[in-house]
Amino acid sequence: MKIKVLLYLGLLATTAFWGGAFLVMKDSLVKQDVYSFLATRFGLAAIFMFIYKPKALMGLDRKFVIRACLAGLLLCSGFIFQTFGLTQTTVSNTGFITGLYLIFTPLISWILLKHHIFKIQWLAVLVATVGLYLISYNGISVGVGEILVLISAILFAGQIVALGEWSDGKNSYALTLIQIIISGLIFTLFSLRNGYQVPDSAVWYSILYTAFFATFLGFLIQTKAQSVMSATMAGVLLAMETPFALFFGLYFDNDPLTLRLISGGALVMIAMGMVIWSDARKPDVGTLAHG
């Protein structure tokens, strides 16, 4: 039980890392193109992981490697579709539509994998979605950009479900490392299309933060945490990334604070509390949700 609580807290810390990454990356992406930044970020994260565990990829069977590569493809494809979509729609639209992985995660688990989703979990998904709506929705029109971001939300949901299926707690490190390697390689290929841009000294600070905290630690904690909780629960907890991004923007970037933002953040936190409460009430939630 103590380990599960620590993983819950770790997953919340991960959403804080990711929420803070938006602020850290904001100026850096003006100086270095997106794919060069992501290629450097994921490449450096892979190096960190190899330094910590040089033999992490030894003794892996073919089935596991294929699954890990598929999870990595879902992850980097989500980033790619989201990035292309962002160039053709607004940041607020991108934030809200990406957050719809909250809905797609239980739908994929239910439709494709026949997993049982508890009523309290569906309610938490609904509450968190309304919260994201209040935080980031400023009116939307359906165009190419919105469709691309919607595809990214489905891909991110698929990655969350895949980790829920394939992470058993013992293979978390290798599963995380392979995802990062696959993503880094694909981002590198994309960056080479228009010429890889070498980061300057100012950008390196952002790369170091996102590579170590948001990628190495963040994805490792997510993969480990999903070995003890359902994909639906993980999806709701990961939605805390948006309120954290909001908080950091308010505190460090002097973004305006409104009642709508406060209400949206509160709803996401309530949804988080609902899934944690449901897990405490039903110790076998994770088992049922995976079978």
C-alpha positions in Angstrom: 0.0 0.0 0.0 2.9 2.4 0.8 4.4 1.7 -2.6 1.1 2.5 -4.3 0.8 5.8 -2.3 4.4 6.7 -3.3 3.6 6.0 -7.0 0.4 8.2 -6.8 2.6 11.0 -5.4 5.3 10.2 -8.0 2.7 10.5 -10.8 1.5 13.8 -9.5 5.2 15.0 -9.4 5.4 13.9 -13.0 2.5 16.1 -14.0 4.2 19.0 -12.2 7.4 18.3 -14.2 5.4 18.3 -17.4 3.4 21.3 -16.5 6.6 23.2 -15.7 8.1 22.1 -19.0 5.6 24.3 -20.9 7.1 27.4 -19.2 10.7 26.2 -19.5 10.3 25.4 -23.2 8.4 28.6 -24.1 11.4 30.8 -25.0 13.7 27.9 -26.1 11.4 26.9 -29.0 11.8 30.4 -30.4 15.6 29.7 -30.7 15.5 26.1 -31.7 12.9 24.3 -33.9 10.6 21.8 -32.2 12.0 18.6 -33.7 15.7 19.6 -33.0 14.6 20.4 -29.4 12.7 17.1 -29.0 15.5 15.1 -30.6 18.1 16.6 -28.2 15.8 16.2 -25.2 15.0 12.5 -25.8 18.5 11.7 -26.9 20.0 13.2 -23.7 17.3 11.4 -21.6 18.3 8.1 -23.2 22.0 8.8 -22.3 20.9 9.5 -18.7 19.1 6.2 -18.5 22.1 4.3 -20.0 24.5 5.9 -17.5 22.2 4.9 -14.6 21.6 1.3 -15.8 24.1 0.4 -18.6 22.7 -3.2 -18.9 19.0 -2.2 -18.9 18.4 -3.7 -22.3 20.1 -7.0 -21.8 18.1 -10.2 -21.6 14.9 -8.9 -23.1 12.7 -11.2 -25.1 11.4 -10.3 -28.6 7.7 -9.9 -27.5 8.6 -7.3 -24.9 10.8 -5.3 -27.2 8.1 -5.2 -29.9 5.6 -4.0 -27.3 8.0 -1.4 -26.0 8.7 -0.1 -29.5 4.9 0.1 -30.2 4.4 2.2 -27.0 7.3 4.4 -28.2 5.7 4.8 -31.6 2.4 5.8 -30.0 4.2 8.3 -27.7 6.3 10.0 -30.4 3.4 9.9 -33.0 1.3 11.8 -30.4 3.9 14.5 -30.1 4.2 14.7 -33.9 0.5 15.1 -34.6 0.1 17.5 -31.7 3.0 19.7 -33.0 1.7 19.8 -36.6 -1.8 20.5 -35.3 -0.4 23.3 -33.0 1.0 25.1 -36.1 -2.6 25.3 -37.6 -4.7 26.1 -34.5 -4.5 28.0 -31.2 -2.6 27.0 -28.0 -5.9 26.9 -26.1 -7.5 24.6 -28.6 -4.5 22.3 -28.6 -4.6 22.1 -24.8 -8.2 21.3 -24.6 -8.3 18.8 -27.5 -5.2 17.0 -26.2 -6.9 16.7 -22.9 -9.6 14.6 -24.5 -7.3 11.6 -24.0 -9.2 11.5 -20.7 -12.2 10.3 -22.7 -10.4 8.1 -25.2 -8.4 6.2 -22.5 -11.4 4.5 -20.9 -13.1 4.1 -24.3 -10.1 2.2 -25.7 -9.9 0.1 -22.6 -13.6 -0.7 -22.8 -14.1 -1.2 -26.5 -10.9 -2.9 -27.6 -9.8 -4.7 -24.4 -13.2 -5.2 -22.8 -12.0 -3.8 -19.5 -14.6 -2.9 -16.8 -14.7 0.8 -16.1 -16.3 1.7 -12.8 -19.1 4.4 -12.7 -17.0 6.6 -10.4 -14.2 6.5 -12.9 -16.5 7.6 -15.8 -17.7 10.4 -13.5 -14.2 11.4 -12.7 -13.4 11.5 -16.5 -16.4 13.7 -17.0 -15.5 16.1 -14.2 -11.9 16.4 -15.3 -12.9 17.0 -18.9 -15.2 19.9 -17.8 -12.3 21.2 -15.7 -10.0 21.2 -18.8 -12.8 22.9 -20.8 -12.9 25.7 -18.2 -9.1 26.1 -18.2 -8.3 26.1 -21.9 -11.4 26.3 -24.0 -11.9 29.6 -25.8 -14.2 28.6 -28.6 -13.3 26.1 -31.3 -13.8 25.5 -35.0 -13.1 22.2 -36.7 -10.2 22.4 -39.2 -7.1 20.5 -40.1 -5.2 21.6 -37.0 -8.0 20.5 -34.7 -8.2 17.1 -36.4 -4.5 16.6 -36.1 -4.5 17.4 -32.4 -7.5 15.1 -31.9 -5.5 12.2 -33.5 -2.7 13.0 -31.1 -5.1 12.7 -28.1 -6.1 9.2 -29.4 -2.5 8.2 -29.7 -1.6 9.5 -26.2 -4.6 7.5 -24.9 -3.4 4.5 -26.7 0.1 4.8 -25.1 -1.5 5.1 -21.6 -3.6 2.0 -22.2 -0.5 0.2 -23.6 1.5 1.0 -20.5 -1.4 -0.2 -18.3 -1.3 -3.5 -20.1 2.4 -4.1 -20.5 4.0 -2.5 -17.4 4.3 -5.1 -14.6 6.6 -3.0 -12.3 9.6 -5.2 -12.9 10.2 -4.2 -16.5 9.5 -0.4 -16.1 13.1 0.7 -16.7 13.6 -1.1 -20.0 10.1 -0.3 -21.2 10.7 3.4 -20.5 14.2 3.4 -22.1 13.0 1.7 -25.3 10.1 4.3 -25.6 12.6 7.1 -25.2 15.0 5.6 -27.7 12.3 5.1 -30.4 11.0 8.6 -29.9 14.4 10.2 -30.0 15.3 8.4 -33.2 12.1 9.5 -34.9 12.4 13.1 -33.7 16.0 13.1 -35.0 14.8 11.9 -38.5 12.2 14.7 -38.5 14.8 17.3 -37.4 17.2 16.3 -40.2 14.6 17.2 -42.9 15.3 20.9 -42.6 18.7 20.6 -40.9 19.3 19.9 -37.2 19.7 23.0 -35.2 22.4 22.9 -32.5 21.1 24.4 -29.2 22.8 27.5 -27.8 23.8 27.9 -24.2 20.4 29.3 -23.1 18.4 26.5 -24.7 20.6 23.9 -23.0 19.1 24.8 -19.6 15.6 23.9 -20.9 16.9 20.7 -22.5 18.6 19.6 -19.3 15.4 20.2 -17.3 13.1 18.5 -19.8 15.5 15.6 -20.5 16.1 14.7 -16.8 12.9 15.6 -15.0 10.1 15.6 -17.7 11.5 12.7 -19.7 13.9 10.4 -17.8 12.1 10.7 -14.4 8.7 11.6 -15.7 8.2 8.6 -18.1 9.9 6.2 -15.8 7.5 7.1 -12.9 4.5 7.0 -15.3 5.5 3.5 -16.5 6.1 2.2 -13.0 2.9 3.8 -11.6 0.8 2.2 -14.3 1.8 -1.2 -13.1 -0.4 -0.7 -10.1 -3.4 1.3 -11.4 -5.8 1.2 -14.3 -5.3 3.2 -17.5 -8.4 5.3 -16.7 -7.1 6.2 -13.2 -3.7 7.1 -14.7 -5.4 9.3 -17.4 -7.3 11.3 -14.8 -4.2 11.8 -12.6 -2.1 12.8 -15.6 -4.7 15.5 -16.3 -3.2 17.4 -13.4 -0.5 18.5 -15.9 -2.9 21.3 -17.0 -3.5 22.8 -13.6 0.2 22.7 -12.8 0.9 24.4 -16.1 -1.7 27.0 -15.2 -0.1 27.5 -11.7 3.4 27.9 -13.1 2.1 30.4 -15.7 0.4 32.4 -13.0 3.3 32.4 -10.6 6.3 32.8 -13.0 4.8 34.4 -16.1 2.2 36.7 -14.6 -0.7 35.1 -16.5 -4.1 36.5 -15.5 -6.1 34.6 -12.8 -9.8 34.3 -13.4 -12.7 32.5 -11.6 -13.0 30.3 -14.7 -9.4 29.1 -14.3 -9.8 28.5 -10.6 -13.0 26.5 -11.1 -11.4 24.4 -13.9 -8.3 23.6 -11.8 -10.5 22.7 -8.8 -12.6 20.3 -10.9 -9.5 18.5 -12.2 -8.3 18.2 -8.6 -11.7 16.9 -7.5 -11.6 14.3 -10.3 -8.2 13.2 -9.1 -9.5 12.8 -5.6 -12.4 10.7 -7.0 -10.2 8.2 -8.6 -7.9 7.9 -5.6 -11.0 7.5 -3.4 -12.4 4.8 -5.7 -9.1 2.9 -5.5 -9.1 3.1 -1.7 -12.7 1.9 -1.5 -12.0 -1.0 -3.8 -8.5 -2.6 -3.4 -9.0 -4.7 -6.5 -9.8 -1.8 -8.8 -6.5 -2.2 -10.7 -7.0 -6.0 -11.1 -10.6 -5.6 -12.3 -9.7 -2.8 -14.6 -7.0 -4.9 -16.3 -9.2 -8.0 -16.7 
